[in-house]
Amino acid sequence: MEKEKFILRKASDLTKKSLTKEDVYDNISRSNNTPTFKHAIPPECHISEEVILSIMKDGFKVYKGNMMGFVDAWIIEW
């Protein structure tokens, strides 16, 4: 049986890809049909400060908190 080969990488070689503003708005539009006026972005999803500030400028309340079993999730209210 042949052993599997693993690719070793340094952490500095890996990059984080942020959710885009369009991705967040798409998720908000799906959450808009629910009785709560909040959407939680899990802590394992990366969202850049630029996107957060842009969403805040559009009138949404954005903060870190606990929601739907997520600890330290980004929560967006409208």
C-alpha positions as CSV (number, residue, x, y, z in Angstrom):
1,M,0.0,0.0,0.0
2,E,1.5,3.3,-1.1
3,K,1.6,6.1,1.4
4,E,-0.2,9.3,0.7
5,K,1.9,12.3,-0.1
6,F,1.1,15.5,1.7
7,I,2.1,19.0,0.6
8,L,3.7,20.9,3.3
9,R,3.1,24.6,3.4
10,K,4.1,27.5,5.6
11,A,1.3,29.6,7.2
12,S,2.8,32.6,5.4
13,D,2.1,31.0,2.0
14,L,-1.6,30.7,2.7
15,T,-4.0,33.5,2.1
16,K,-7.4,34.3,3.5
17,K,-10.2,35.1,1.1
18,S,-12.7,37.6,2.5
19,L,-16.4,37.4,1.8
20,T,-17.4,40.1,-0.6
21,K,-20.1,42.7,0.0
22,E,-22.3,40.9,-2.6
23,D,-21.9,37.6,-0.8
24,V,-23.0,39.2,2.5
25,Y,-26.0,41.0,0.8
26,D,-27.0,37.7,-0.8
27,N,-27.1,36.1,2.7
28,I,-29.0,39.0,4.1
29,S,-31.6,38.8,1.4
30,R,-32.2,35.1,2.3
31,S,-32.4,36.0,6.0
32,N,-34.8,38.8,5.3
33,N,-37.8,36.4,4.9
34,T,-37.4,35.2,8.5
35,P,-38.9,36.7,11.7
36,T,-35.5,37.8,13.0
37,F,-33.8,40.9,11.5
38,K,-30.3,39.5,12.0
39,H,-27.8,37.5,10.1
40,A,-24.8,35.7,11.6
41,I,-21.5,35.2,9.8
42,P,-19.7,32.2,11.5
43,P,-16.3,33.0,13.0
44,E,-14.5,30.6,10.7
45,C,-15.6,32.8,7.7
46,H,-13.2,35.7,7.0
47,I,-14.7,39.1,6.4
48,S,-12.4,42.0,5.8
49,E,-12.6,45.3,7.7
50,E,-13.2,47.1,4.4
51,V,-16.4,45.0,3.8
52,I,-17.6,45.5,7.4
53,L,-17.2,49.3,7.2
54,S,-18.9,49.4,3.8
55,I,-21.9,47.5,5.2
56,M,-22.0,49.8,8.2
57,K,-22.0,52.9,5.9
58,D,-25.0,51.4,4.2
59,G,-26.9,51.6,7.5
60,F,-26.5,48.1,8.9
61,K,-25.5,47.5,12.5
62,V,-22.5,45.1,12.6
63,Y,-21.0,43.7,15.8
64,K,-19.4,40.6,17.2
65,G,-21.6,38.4,19.4
66,N,-23.2,34.9,20.0
67,M,-26.0,33.8,17.8
68,M,-27.4,30.5,16.5
69,G,-24.7,28.5,18.4
70,F,-21.8,30.6,17.0
71,V,-19.5,32.2,19.5
72,D,-17.8,35.4,18.3
73,A,-19.7,35.6,15.1
74,W,-20.2,38.7,13.1
75,I,-23.9,39.7,13.5
76,I,-25.5,42.0,11.0
77,E,-28.8,43.7,12.0
78,W,-31.2,45.8,9.9
